[in-house]
Amino acid sequence: MKRTAALLLLALAFSCAETKERPMNPPDVVPFVDVNRYAGLWYEIARYPNTFQEGCVGSRATYTVREDGKITVLNECYDRTFQGKLRSVRGTARVSDRETNAKLKVSFFWPFSGDYWIIDLGDSYEYAVVGHPKRKYVWILGRTKKMDPETYRKILARLREQGYDTSRLILTPQE
């Protein structure tokens, strides 16, 4: 009996370990993004910590659709305080999935580019959630500097359903 219980526990431990190591499917993207409606100014509400935004407050992004169909991306933030130096970086995005327009490749430094997937989007484009296929990054964006707490709570629930660890999110200070 003891031997059977020990083998059962060992098998259970190995099956749990295999499940943890098994890669998750990429997150789902929204069914369709109208890039012209998506364009404009977005304020960062929350994000996963990352090295390229270390010390950023008041983060915002402006997307402009160009005549060639690409999108100019301007990311800005203040360094450490709202009185700090305005940091900015300009890049270019291109839609990599024409069926949904929800998967983009963004490049800030040629020839390198990163995946930028729109995984949640308000009906009126009042908020957007941008993720990465391997869940390395996530940003919650809003058209205003503050987000309704109920909307934020629902976004967090959907992120958890998509396999994101919402405990890693940090709120972005906005003036």
OpenMM code with the backbone's topology and positions (N, CA, C; nanometers):
from openmm import Vec3, app, unit

residues = "MET LYS ARG THR ALA ALA LEU LEU LEU LEU ALA LEU ALA PHE SER CYS ALA GLU THR LYS GLU ARG PRO MET ASN PRO PRO ASP VAL VAL PRO PHE VAL ASP VAL ASN ARG TYR ALA GLY LEU TRP TYR GLU ILE ALA ARG TYR PRO ASN THR PHE GLN GLU GLY CYS VAL GLY SER ARG ALA THR TYR THR VAL ARG GLU ASP GLY LYS ILE THR VAL LEU ASN GLU CYS TYR ASP ARG THR PHE GLN GLY LYS LEU ARG SER VAL ARG GLY THR ALA ARG VAL SER ASP ARG GLU THR ASN ALA LYS LEU LYS VAL SER PHE PHE TRP PRO PHE SER GLY ASP TYR TRP ILE ILE ASP LEU GLY ASP SER TYR GLU TYR ALA VAL VAL GLY HIS PRO LYS ARG LYS TYR VAL TRP ILE LEU GLY ARG THR LYS LYS MET ASP PRO GLU THR TYR ARG LYS ILE LEU ALA ARG LEU ARG GLU GLN GLY TYR ASP THR SER ARG LEU ILE LEU THR PRO GLN GLU".split()
positions = [
    Vec3(0.0824, -0.1186, 0.0000),
    Vec3(0.0000, 0.0000, 0.0000),
    Vec3(0.0870, 0.1253, 0.0000),
    Vec3(0.1918, 0.1277, 0.0887),
    Vec3(0.2801, 0.2430, 0.0950),
    Vec3(0.3514, 0.2629, -0.0377),
    Vec3(0.3933, 0.1500, -0.0984),
    Vec3(0.4661, 0.1573, -0.2248),
    Vec3(0.3745, 0.2127, -0.3346),
    Vec3(0.2494, 0.1708, -0.3381),
    Vec3(0.1529, 0.2189, -0.4378),
    Vec3(0.1291, 0.3678, -0.4192),
    Vec3(0.1135, 0.4126, -0.2952),
    Vec3(0.0917, 0.5544, -0.2664),
    Vec3(0.2134, 0.6362, -0.3091),
    Vec3(0.3322, 0.5837, -0.2831),
    Vec3(0.4544, 0.6550, -0.3206),
    Vec3(0.4653, 0.6668, -0.4721),
    Vec3(0.4354, 0.5573, -0.5436),
    Vec3(0.4390, 0.5605, -0.6900),
    Vec3(0.3347, 0.6569, -0.7452),
    Vec3(0.2169, 0.6588, -0.6839),
    Vec3(0.1115, 0.7499, -0.7264),
    Vec3(0.1554, 0.8955, -0.7079),
    Vec3(0.2157, 0.9262, -0.5938),
    Vec3(0.2649, 1.0621, -0.5688),
    Vec3(0.3755, 1.0998, -0.6666),
    Vec3(0.4650, 1.0049, -0.6953),
    Vec3(0.5727, 1.0296, -0.7894),
    Vec3(0.5171, 1.0568, -0.9298),
    Vec3(0.4206, 0.9769, -0.9722),
    Vec3(0.3584, 0.9965, -1.1029),
    Vec3(0.2880, 1.1317, -1.1102),
    Vec3(0.2202, 1.1675, -1.0021),
    Vec3(0.1513, 1.2960, -0.9960),
    Vec3(0.2517, 1.4105, -1.0060),
    Vec3(0.3644, 1.3988, -0.9377),
    Vec3(0.4675, 1.5033, -0.9417),
    Vec3(0.5226, 1.5192, -1.0832),
    Vec3(0.5489, 1.4065, -1.1511),
    Vec3(0.6000, 1.4141, -1.2875),
    Vec3(0.4965, 1.4724, -1.3837),
    Vec3(0.3706, 1.4388, -1.3660),
    Vec3(0.2683, 1.4922, -1.4562),
    Vec3(0.2514, 1.6411, -1.4351),
    Vec3(0.2632, 1.6895, -1.3116),
    Vec3(0.2546, 1.8331, -1.2849),
    Vec3(0.3742, 1.9047, -1.3452),
    Vec3(0.4913, 1.8455, -1.3342),
    Vec3(0.6107, 1.9076, -1.3893),
    Vec3(0.5998, 1.9187, -1.5408),
    Vec3(0.5499, 1.8144, -1.6050),
    Vec3(0.5340, 1.8185, -1.7502),
    Vec3(0.4362, 1.9284, -1.7903),
    Vec3(0.3292, 1.9456, -1.7172),
    Vec3(0.2304, 2.0475, -1.7491),
    Vec3(0.2915, 2.1862, -1.7392),
    Vec3(0.3734, 2.2107, -1.6361),
    Vec3(0.4356, 2.3411, -1.6203),
    Vec3(0.5312, 2.3713, -1.7341),
    Vec3(0.6040, 2.2725, -1.7807),
    Vec3(0.7035, 2.2933, -1.8847),
    Vec3(0.6419, 2.3021, -2.0235),
    Vec3(0.5242, 2.2479, -2.0415),
    Vec3(0.4598, 2.2491, -2.1716),
    Vec3(0.4270, 2.3937, -2.2095),
    Vec3(0.4699, 2.4391, -2.3279),
    Vec3(0.4432, 2.5787, -2.3647),
    Vec3(0.2931, 2.6040, -2.3837),
    Vec3(0.2505, 2.7225, -2.3441),
    Vec3(0.1111, 2.7607, -2.3612),
    Vec3(0.0891, 2.8031, -2.5054),
    Vec3(-0.0339, 2.7907, -2.5501),
    Vec3(-0.0686, 2.8442, -2.6804),
    Vec3(-0.0580, 2.9958, -2.6752),
    Vec3(-0.0274, 3.0603, -2.7875),
    Vec3(-0.0245, 3.2067, -2.7873),
    Vec3(-0.1617, 3.2618, -2.7487),
    Vec3(-0.1657, 3.3837, -2.6952),
    Vec3(-0.2947, 3.4425, -2.6597),
    Vec3(-0.3782, 3.4693, -2.7843),
    Vec3(-0.5086, 3.4752, -2.7662),
    Vec3(-0.5983, 3.5102, -2.8758),
    Vec3(-0.5925, 3.6603, -2.8993),
    Vec3(-0.6035, 3.6986, -3.0243),
    Vec3(-0.6131, 3.8404, -3.0576),
    Vec3(-0.7596, 3.8750, -3.0815),
    Vec3(-0.7885, 4.0037, -3.0854),
    Vec3(-0.9254, 4.0470, -3.1124),
    Vec3(-0.9613, 4.0107, -3.2567),
    Vec3(-1.0914, 3.9966, -3.2875),
    Vec3(-1.1320, 3.9548, -3.4220),
    Vec3(-1.0934, 4.0519, -3.5327),
    Vec3(-1.0937, 4.1835, -3.5027),
    Vec3(-1.0602, 4.2808, -3.6068),
    Vec3(-1.0258, 4.4151, -3.5444),
    Vec3(-0.9264, 4.4809, -3.6016),
    Vec3(-0.8866, 4.6152, -3.5590),
    Vec3(-0.8941, 4.7086, -3.6790),
    Vec3(-0.9694, 4.8162, -3.6641),
    Vec3(-0.9705, 4.9223, -3.7643),
    Vec3(-0.8517, 5.0120, -3.7295),
    Vec3(-0.7443, 5.0039, -3.8078),
    Vec3(-0.6219, 5.0747, -3.7720),
    Vec3(-0.6416, 5.2264, -3.7678),
    Vec3(-0.7339, 5.2777, -3.8472),
    Vec3(-0.7596, 5.4220, -3.8429),
    Vec3(-0.8258, 5.4628, -3.7117),
    Vec3(-0.9131, 5.3786, -3.6585),
    Vec3(-0.9732, 5.4071, -3.5275),
    Vec3(-0.8726, 5.3846, -3.4155),
    Vec3(-0.7828, 5.2900, -3.4348),
    Vec3(-0.6809, 5.2602, -3.3345),
    Vec3(-0.5776, 5.3727, -3.3253),
    Vec3(-0.5536, 5.4404, -3.4357),
    Vec3(-0.4548, 5.5483, -3.4391),
    Vec3(-0.4915, 5.6570, -3.3387),
    Vec3(-0.3906, 5.7319, -3.2983),
    Vec3(-0.4112, 5.8420, -3.2060),
    Vec3(-0.3319, 5.8227, -3.0789),
    Vec3(-0.3700, 5.8978, -2.9775),
    Vec3(-0.2988, 5.9005, -2.8506),
    Vec3(-0.3559, 5.7985, -2.7529),
    Vec3(-0.2655, 5.7224, -2.6902),
    Vec3(-0.3004, 5.6260, -2.5865),
    Vec3(-0.2147, 5.6532, -2.4636),
    Vec3(-0.2746, 5.6425, -2.3467),
    Vec3(-0.2022, 5.6543, -2.2206),
    Vec3(-0.1826, 5.5149, -2.1630),
    Vec3(-0.0639, 5.4909, -2.1107),
    Vec3(-0.0361, 5.3620, -2.0491),
    Vec3(-0.0968, 5.3603, -1.9085),
    Vec3(-0.1814, 5.2608, -1.8842),
    Vec3(-0.2450, 5.2431, -1.7535),
    Vec3(-0.1622, 5.1490, -1.6666),
    Vec3(-0.1142, 5.0400, -1.7271),
    Vec3(-0.0337, 4.9412, -1.6547),
    Vec3(0.0493, 4.8629, -1.7556),
    Vec3(0.1521, 4.7955, -1.7032),
    Vec3(0.2410, 4.7160, -1.7895),
    Vec3(0.3158, 4.6136, -1.7054),
    Vec3(0.3719, 4.5152, -1.7751),
    Vec3(0.4720, 4.4300, -1.7131),
    Vec3(0.6006, 4.5129, -1.7049),
    Vec3(0.6783, 4.4954, -1.5986),
    Vec3(0.8072, 4.5659, -1.5920),
    Vec3(0.8959, 4.5239, -1.7093),
    Vec3(0.9715, 4.6190, -1.7614),
    Vec3(1.0669, 4.5891, -1.8679),
    Vec3(1.1827, 4.6878, -1.8583),
    Vec3(1.2965, 4.6514, -1.9118),
    Vec3(1.4158, 4.7352, -1.8988),
    Vec3(1.4044, 4.8643, -1.9788),
    Vec3(1.3400, 4.8615, -2.0948),
    Vec3(1.3372, 4.9807, -2.1782),
    Vec3(1.2415, 5.0878, -2.1265),
    Vec3(1.1594, 5.0580, -2.0264),
    Vec3(1.0725, 5.1594, -1.9675),
    Vec3(1.1065, 5.1850, -1.8209),
    Vec3(1.2211, 5.1384, -1.7795),
    Vec3(1.2609, 5.1561, -1.6400),
    Vec3(1.2638, 5.3050, -1.6060),
    Vec3(1.1987, 5.3425, -1.4971),
    Vec3(1.1951, 5.4809, -1.4528),
    Vec3(1.0930, 5.5681, -1.5230),
    Vec3(1.0117, 5.5098, -1.6096),
    Vec3(0.9133, 5.5881, -1.6850),
    Vec3(0.7890, 5.6191, -1.6023),
    Vec3(0.7443, 5.7429, -1.6101),
    Vec3(0.6140, 5.7842, -1.5575),
    Vec3(0.5448, 5.8641, -1.6673),
    Vec3(0.4136, 5.8702, -1.6616),
    Vec3(0.3394, 5.9453, -1.7626),
    Vec3(0.3566, 5.8891, -1.9032),
    Vec3(0.3728, 5.7574, -1.9142),
    Vec3(0.3966, 5.6951, -2.0451),
    Vec3(0.2754, 5.7082, -2.1363),
    Vec3(0.3047, 5.7332, -2.2630),
    Vec3(0.1992, 5.7441, -2.3640),
    Vec3(0.2558, 5.7029, -2.4997),
    Vec3(0.1645, 5.6664, -2.5883),
    Vec3(0.2029, 5.6255, -2.7237),
    Vec3(0.1096, 5.6923, -2.8233),
    Vec3(0.1656, 5.7367, -2.9331),
    Vec3(0.0865, 5.7962, -3.0403),
    Vec3(0.1105, 5.7150, -3.1667),
    Vec3(0.0023, 5.6706, -3.2275),
    Vec3(0.0084, 5.5909, -3.3503),
    Vec3(-0.0503, 5.6725, -3.4640),
    Vec3(0.0238, 5.6799, -3.5756),
    Vec3(-0.0200, 5.7551, -3.6926),
    Vec3(-0.0122, 5.6640, -3.8142),
    Vec3(-0.1245, 5.6467, -3.8845),
    Vec3(-0.1270, 5.5633, -4.0051),
    Vec3(-0.0683, 5.6445, -4.1205),
    Vec3(0.0281, 5.5857, -4.1884),
    Vec3(0.0945, 5.6522, -4.3008),
    Vec3(0.0256, 5.6147, -4.4317),
    Vec3(0.0570, 5.6881, -4.5362),
    Vec3(-0.0015, 5.6615, -4.6681),
    Vec3(0.0362, 5.5238, -4.7211),
    Vec3(0.1548, 5.4735, -4.6829),
    Vec3(0.1990, 5.3417, -4.7301),
    Vec3(0.1389, 5.2264, -4.6496),
    Vec3(0.0491, 5.2593, -4.5535),
    Vec3(-0.0170, 5.1567, -4.4742),
    Vec3(0.0571, 5.1207, -4.3463),
    Vec3(0.1811, 5.1625, -4.3346),
    Vec3(0.2549, 5.1381, -4.2105),
    Vec3(0.2090, 5.2386, -4.1052),
    Vec3(0.2509, 5.2158, -3.9830),
    Vec3(0.2088, 5.2995, -3.8709),
    Vec3(0.3327, 5.3557, -3.8028),
    Vec3(0.3364, 5.4867, -3.7867),
    Vec3(0.4441, 5.5482, -3.7095),
    Vec3(0.4059, 5.5389, -3.5627),
    Vec3(0.5008, 5.4955, -3.4810),
    Vec3(0.4793, 5.4797, -3.3377),
    Vec3(0.5721, 5.5765, -3.2648),
    Vec3(0.5147, 5.6588, -3.1794),
    Vec3(0.5941, 5.7480, -3.0953),
    Vec3(0.5628, 5.7151, -2.9502),
    Vec3(0.6605, 5.6587, -2.8793),
    Vec3(0.6466, 5.6282, -2.7370),
    Vec3(0.7193, 5.7352, -2.6568),
    Vec3(0.6506, 5.7870, -2.5538),
    Vec3(0.7080, 5.8920, -2.4715),
    Vec3(0.6814, 5.8638, -2.3244),
    Vec3(0.7723, 5.9115, -2.2404),
    Vec3(0.7518, 5.9068, -2.0957),
    Vec3(0.8435, 6.0089, -2.0320),
    Vec3(0.8152, 6.0408, -1.9075),
    Vec3(0.9026, 6.1279, -1.8304),
    Vec3(0.9943, 6.0407, -1.7469),
    Vec3(1.1177, 6.0869, -1.7315),
    Vec3(1.2172, 6.0114, -1.6570),
    Vec3(1.2010, 6.0356, -1.5068),
    Vec3(1.1510, 5.9352, -1.4377),
    Vec3(1.1378, 5.9271, -1.2921),
    Vec3(1.0293, 6.0153, -1.2306),
    Vec3(1.0157, 6.1401, -1.2742),
    Vec3(0.9121, 6.2296, -1.2213),
    Vec3(0.8481, 6.3036, -1.3382),
    Vec3(0.7352, 6.3662, -1.3125),
    Vec3(0.6678, 6.4416, -1.4183),
    Vec3(0.7454, 6.5677, -1.4560),
    Vec3(0.8423, 6.6048, -1.3743),
    Vec3(0.9292, 6.7173, -1.4072),
    Vec3(1.0588, 6.6690, -1.4723),
    Vec3(1.0724, 6.5375, -1.4852),
    Vec3(1.1935, 6.4807, -1.5443),
    Vec3(1.1989, 6.5020, -1.6942),
    Vec3(1.3111, 6.4636, -1.7501),
    Vec3(1.3325, 6.4762, -1.8944),
    Vec3(1.2308, 6.3905, -1.9708),
    Vec3(1.1765, 6.4456, -2.0792),
    Vec3(1.0854, 6.3692, -2.1649),
    Vec3(1.1698, 6.2759, -2.2512),
    Vec3(1.1487, 6.1463, -2.2330),
    Vec3(1.2172, 6.0456, -2.3140),
    Vec3(1.1239, 6.0038, -2.4261),
    Vec3(1.1778, 5.9822, -2.5455),
    Vec3(1.0928, 5.9384, -2.6560),
    Vec3(1.1708, 5.8481, -2.7500),
    Vec3(1.0961, 5.7632, -2.8172),
    Vec3(1.1526, 5.6768, -2.9198),
    Vec3(1.0470, 5.6615, -3.0291),
    Vec3(1.0928, 5.6697, -3.1527),
    Vec3(1.0034, 5.6603, -3.2677),
    Vec3(1.0312, 5.5294, -3.3406),
    Vec3(0.9242, 5.4641, -3.3826),
    Vec3(0.9386, 5.3392, -3.4553),
    Vec3(0.8345, 5.3267, -3.5645),
    Vec3(0.8373, 5.2120, -3.6285),
    Vec3(0.7431, 5.1833, -3.7367),
    Vec3(0.6803, 5.0472, -3.7127),
    Vec3(0.5496, 5.0427, -3.7331),
    Vec3(0.4771, 4.9154, -3.7205),
    Vec3(0.4177, 4.8786, -3.8555),
    Vec3(0.4094, 4.7501, -3.8781),
    Vec3(0.3400, 4.7000, -3.9973),
    Vec3(0.2488, 4.5864, -3.9532),
    Vec3(0.1331, 4.5808, -4.0153),
    Vec3(0.0374, 4.4743, -3.9849),
    Vec3(0.0932, 4.3441, -4.0406),
    Vec3(0.0988, 4.2411, -3.9571),
    Vec3(0.1512, 4.1118, -4.0028),
    Vec3(0.0396, 4.0089, -4.0226),
    Vec3(-0.0831, 4.0464, -3.9923),
    Vec3(-0.1986, 3.9581, -4.0092),
    Vec3(-0.3129, 4.0413, -4.0666),
    Vec3(-0.3267, 4.0393, -4.1975),
    Vec3(-0.4266, 4.1233, -4.2662),
    Vec3(-0.5706, 4.0786, -4.2410),
    Vec3(-0.5895, 3.9571, -4.1916),
    Vec3(-0.7258, 3.9093, -4.1635),
    Vec3(-0.7868, 3.9839, -4.0453),
    Vec3(-0.7049, 4.0092, -3.9428),
    Vec3(-0.7560, 4.0746, -3.8216),
    Vec3(-0.6989, 4.2147, -3.7999),
    Vec3(-0.5836, 4.2434, -3.8570),
    Vec3(-0.5070, 4.3659, -3.8302),
    Vec3(-0.4652, 4.3745, -3.6838),
    Vec3(-0.4763, 4.2673, -3.6092),
    Vec3(-0.4478, 4.2686, -3.4655),
    Vec3(-0.3055, 4.2246, -3.4316),
    Vec3(-0.2325, 4.1766, -3.5301),
    Vec3(-0.0941, 4.1352, -3.5073),
    Vec3(-0.0034, 4.2289, -3.5856),
    Vec3(0.0825, 4.2963, -3.5116),
    Vec3(0.1746, 4.3894, -3.5747),
    Vec3(0.3180, 4.3532, -3.5403),
    Vec3(0.4069, 4.3965, -3.6252),
    Vec3(0.5505, 4.3889, -3.5999),
    Vec3(0.5960, 4.5329, -3.5846),
    Vec3(0.6595, 4.5629, -3.4721),
    Vec3(0.7044, 4.6990, -3.4436),
    Vec3(0.8565, 4.7006, -3.4374),
    Vec3(0.9149, 4.7969, -3.5052),
    Vec3(1.0599, 4.8114, -3.5056),
    Vec3(1.0969, 4.9520, -3.4602),
    Vec3(1.1808, 4.9576, -3.3570),
    Vec3(1.2356, 5.0848, -3.3126),
    Vec3(1.3808, 5.0994, -3.3563),
    Vec3(1.4464, 4.9862, -3.3795),
    Vec3(1.5854, 4.9855, -3.4215),
    Vec3(1.6007, 4.8804, -3.5308),
    Vec3(1.6101, 4.9239, -3.6567),
    Vec3(1.6262, 4.8320, -3.7681),
    Vec3(1.7536, 4.7521, -3.7478),
    Vec3(1.7563, 4.6252, -3.7725),
    Vec3(1.6568, 4.5391, -3.8355),
    Vec3(1.5712, 4.4624, -3.7352),
    Vec3(1.5740, 4.5008, -3.6100),
    Vec3(1.5040, 4.4265, -3.5057),
    Vec3(1.3583, 4.4700, -3.4979),
    Vec3(1.2704, 4.3720, -3.4775),
    Vec3(1.1283, 4.4035, -3.4599),
    Vec3(1.0695, 4.3091, -3.3554),
    Vec3(0.9596, 4.3528, -3.2976),
    Vec3(0.8937, 4.2725, -3.1959),
    Vec3(0.7465, 4.2561, -3.2260),
    Vec3(0.6893, 4.1504, -3.1706),
    Vec3(0.5469, 4.1243, -3.1875),
    Vec3(0.4659, 4.2134, -3.0947),
    Vec3(0.3611, 4.2674, -3.1497),
    Vec3(0.2714, 4.3583, -3.0793),
    Vec3(0.1309, 4.3108, -3.1162),
    Vec3(0.0696, 4.2339, -3.0269),
    Vec3(-0.0606, 4.1742, -3.0552),
    Vec3(-0.1686, 4.2435, -2.9735),
    Vec3(-0.2739, 4.2851, -3.0393),
    Vec3(-0.3865, 4.3483, -2.9713),
    Vec3(-0.4804, 4.2358, -2.9266),
    Vec3(-0.4826, 4.2133, -2.7952),
    Vec3(-0.5542, 4.0974, -2.7406),
    Vec3(-0.6857, 4.1349, -2.6727),
    Vec3(-0.7104, 4.2644, -2.6559),
    Vec3(-0.8373, 4.3111, -2.5984),
    Vec3(-0.8553, 4.4545, -2.6454),
    Vec3(-0.9788, 4.4907, -2.6742),
    Vec3(-1.0056, 4.6225, -2.7312),
    Vec3(-1.1485, 4.6624, -2.6985),
    Vec3(-1.1655, 4.7832, -2.6461),
    Vec3(-1.2986, 4.8329, -2.6149),
    Vec3(-1.3815, 4.8530, -2.7414),
    Vec3(-1.5110, 4.8364, -2.7292),
    Vec3(-1.6014, 4.8525, -2.8440),
    Vec3(-1.5857, 4.9884, -2.9104),
    Vec3(-1.5586, 5.0908, -2.8317),
    Vec3(-1.5421, 5.2267, -2.8840),
    Vec3(-1.3943, 5.2670, -2.8911),
    Vec3(-1.3071, 5.1671, -2.8844),
    Vec3(-1.1627, 5.1909, -2.8877),
    Vec3(-1.1204, 5.2833, -2.7732),
    Vec3(-1.1870, 5.2689, -2.6594),
    Vec3(-1.1553, 5.3496, -2.5421),
    Vec3(-1.0426, 5.2870, -2.4597),
    Vec3(-1.0147, 5.1597, -2.4800),
    Vec3(-0.9006, 5.0928, -2.4172),
    Vec3(-0.8505, 4.9848, -2.5115),
    Vec3(-0.7254, 4.9472, -2.4896),
    Vec3(-0.6645, 4.8393, -2.5667),
    Vec3(-0.5672, 4.7661, -2.4752),
    Vec3(-0.5518, 4.6375, -2.5003),
    Vec3(-0.4526, 4.5585, -2.4289),
    Vec3(-0.3622, 4.4959, -2.5348),
    Vec3(-0.2340, 4.5207, -2.5187),
    Vec3(-0.1352, 4.4734, -2.6141),
    Vec3(-0.0480, 4.3702, -2.5454),
    Vec3(-0.0326, 4.2568, -2.6100),
    Vec3(0.0465, 4.1496, -2.5533),
    Vec3(0.1501, 4.0969, -2.6499),
    Vec3(0.2183, 3.9969, -2.6048),
    Vec3(0.3238, 3.9295, -2.6802),
    Vec3(0.2857, 3.7819, -2.6903),
    Vec3(0.3142, 3.7159, -2.8032),
    Vec3(0.2739, 3.5753, -2.8180),
    Vec3(0.3269, 3.4827, -2.7096),
    Vec3(0.4419, 3.5154, -2.6513),
    Vec3(0.4970, 3.4321, -2.5431),
    Vec3(0.4723, 3.4939, -2.4058),
    Vec3(0.3884, 3.5961, -2.4027),
    Vec3(0.3487, 3.6639, -2.2779),
    Vec3(0.4664, 3.7303, -2.2057),
    Vec3(0.5683, 3.7716, -2.2801),
    Vec3(0.6814, 3.8422, -2.2201),
    Vec3(0.6421, 3.9830, -2.1773),
    Vec3(0.5525, 4.0432, -2.2519),
    Vec3(0.5124, 4.1811, -2.2279),
    Vec3(0.3608, 4.1907, -2.2311),
    Vec3(0.3115, 4.2926, -2.1638),
    Vec3(0.1699, 4.3289, -2.1768),
    Vec3(0.1555, 4.4750, -2.1348),
    Vec3(0.0729, 4.5457, -2.2080),
    Vec3(0.0416, 4.6846, -2.1770),
    Vec3(-0.1095, 4.7016, -2.1783),
    Vec3(-0.1606, 4.7750, -2.0804),
    Vec3(-0.3010, 4.8155, -2.0794),
    Vec3(-0.3010, 4.9647, -2.1100),
    Vec3(-0.3718, 5.0010, -2.2151),
    Vec3(-0.3738, 5.1385, -2.2638),
    Vec3(-0.5147, 5.1954, -2.2572),
    Vec3(-0.5232, 5.3250, -2.2385),
    Vec3(-0.6520, 5.3925, -2.2379),
    Vec3(-0.6430, 5.5241, -2.3120),
    Vec3(-0.7553, 5.5726, -2.3581),
    Vec3(-0.7597, 5.7026, -2.4265),
    Vec3(-0.7517, 5.8184, -2.3269),
    Vec3(-0.7756, 5.7869, -2.2008),
    Vec3(-0.7638, 5.8873, -2.0953),
    Vec3(-0.6608, 5.8389, -1.9936),
    Vec3(-0.6128, 5.9290, -1.9099),
    Vec3(-0.5072, 5.8955, -1.8143),
    Vec3(-0.5547, 5.8051, -1.7010),
    Vec3(-0.6830, 5.8025, -1.6776),
    Vec3(-0.7400, 5.7188, -1.5714),
    Vec3(-0.8399, 5.6221, -1.6348),
    Vec3(-0.8482, 5.5034, -1.5757),
    Vec3(-0.9420, 5.4021, -1.6262),
    Vec3(-1.0430, 5.3698, -1.5178),
    Vec3(-1.1661, 5.3518, -1.5608),
    Vec3(-1.2728, 5.3111, -1.4695),
    Vec3(-1.2306, 5.1810, -1.4004),
    Vec3(-1.2387, 5.1758, -1.2664),
    Vec3(-1.1951, 5.0561, -1.1933),
    Vec3(-1.2659, 4.9277, -1.2372),
    Vec3(-1.3927, 4.9349, -1.2714),
    Vec3(-1.4663, 4.8155, -1.3148),
    Vec3(-1.4137, 4.7654, -1.4501),
    Vec3(-1.3845, 4.8580, -1.5405),
    Vec3(-1.3254, 4.8207, -1.6704),
    Vec3(-1.1901, 4.7536, -1.6483),
    Vec3(-1.1087, 4.8124, -1.5620),
    Vec3(-0.9765, 4.7565, -1.5317),
    Vec3(-0.9893, 4.6162, -1.4732),
    Vec3(-1.0826, 4.5979, -1.3813),
    Vec3(-1.1039, 4.4668, -1.3184),
    Vec3(-1.1407, 4.3617, -1.4241),
    Vec3(-1.2278, 4.3981, -1.5167),
    Vec3(-1.2693, 4.3048, -1.6228),
    Vec3(-1.1535, 4.2727, -1.7168),
    Vec3(-1.0701, 4.3722, -1.7457),
    Vec3(-0.9524, 4.3483, -1.8294),
    Vec3(-0.8594, 4.2490, -1.7604),
    Vec3(-0.8375, 4.2677, -1.6303),
    Vec3(-0.7513, 4.1752, -1.5556),
    Vec3(-0.8052, 4.0327, -1.5611),
    Vec3(-0.9363, 4.0177, -1.5472),
    Vec3(-0.9970, 3.8838, -1.5530),
    Vec3(-0.9729, 3.8204, -1.6894),
    Vec3(-0.9885, 3.8989, -1.7971),
    Vec3(-0.9650, 3.8442, -1.9315),
    Vec3(-0.8170, 3.8118, -1.9527),
    Vec3(-0.7290, 3.8927, -1.8960),
    Vec3(-0.5858, 3.8620, -1.9064),
    Vec3(-0.5533, 3.7298, -1.8380),
    Vec3(-0.6095, 3.7081, -1.7204),
    Vec3(-0.5865, 3.5815, -1.6499),
    Vec3(-0.6385, 3.4644, -1.7336),
    Vec3(-0.7549, 3.4810, -1.7976),
    Vec3(-0.8091, 3.3752, -1.8845),
    Vec3(-0.7145, 3.3442, -2.0004),
    Vec3(-0.6381, 3.4445, -2.0427),
    Vec3(-0.5435, 3.4280, -2.1539),
    Vec3(-0.4066, 3.3789, -2.1062),
    Vec3(-0.3939, 3.3527, -1.9753),
    Vec3(-0.2698, 3.2975, -1.9240),
    Vec3(-0.1675, 3.3998, -1.8777),
    Vec3(-0.2067, 3.5250, -1.8634),
    Vec3(-0.1152, 3.6280, -1.8135),
    Vec3(-0.1168, 3.6299, -1.6613),
    Vec3(-0.0011, 3.6545, -1.6029),
    Vec3(0.0125, 3.6670, -1.4580),
    Vec3(-0.0110, 3.8136, -1.4223),
    Vec3(-0.1313, 3.8474, -1.3821),
    Vec3(-0.1653, 3.9873, -1.3560),
    Vec3(-0.0985, 4.0418, -1.2301),
    Vec3(-0.0432, 3.9553, -1.1463),
    Vec3(0.0278, 4.0046, -1.0279),
    Vec3(0.1573, 4.0754, -1.0672),
    Vec3(0.2044, 4.0535, -1.1880),
    Vec3(0.3271, 4.1187, -1.2366),
    Vec3(0.3028, 4.2608, -1.2860),
    Vec3(0.1776, 4.2975, -1.3084),
    Vec3(0.1466, 4.4300, -1.3623),
    Vec3(0.1851, 4.5402, -1.2645),
    Vec3(0.2402, 4.6467, -1.3196),
    Vec3(0.2651, 4.7655, -1.2398),
    Vec3(0.1817, 4.8785, -1.2981),
    Vec3(0.1187, 4.9547, -1.2107),
    Vec3(0.0384, 5.0688, -1.2540),
    Vec3(0.1321, 5.1830, -1.2949),
    Vec3(0.0986, 5.2499, -1.4031),
    Vec3(0.1805, 5.3596, -1.4529),
    Vec3(0.1312, 5.4908, -1.3936),
    Vec3(0.2158, 5.5622, -1.3221),
    Vec3(0.1739, 5.6933, -1.2710),
    Vec3(0.1421, 5.7873, -1.3873),
    Vec3(0.0297, 5.8521, -1.3802),
    Vec3(-0.0104, 5.9527, -1.4788),
    Vec3(-0.0429, 6.0810, -1.4019),
    Vec3(-0.0069, 6.1928, -1.4578),
    Vec3(-0.0316, 6.3222, -1.3936),
    Vec3(-0.1782, 6.3513, -1.3816),
] * unit.nanometer
topology = app.Topology()
chain = topology.addChain("A")
for resn in residues:
    res = topology.addResidue(resn, chain)
    for name in ("N", "CA", "C"):
        topology.addAtom(name, app.Element.getBySymbol(name[0]), res)
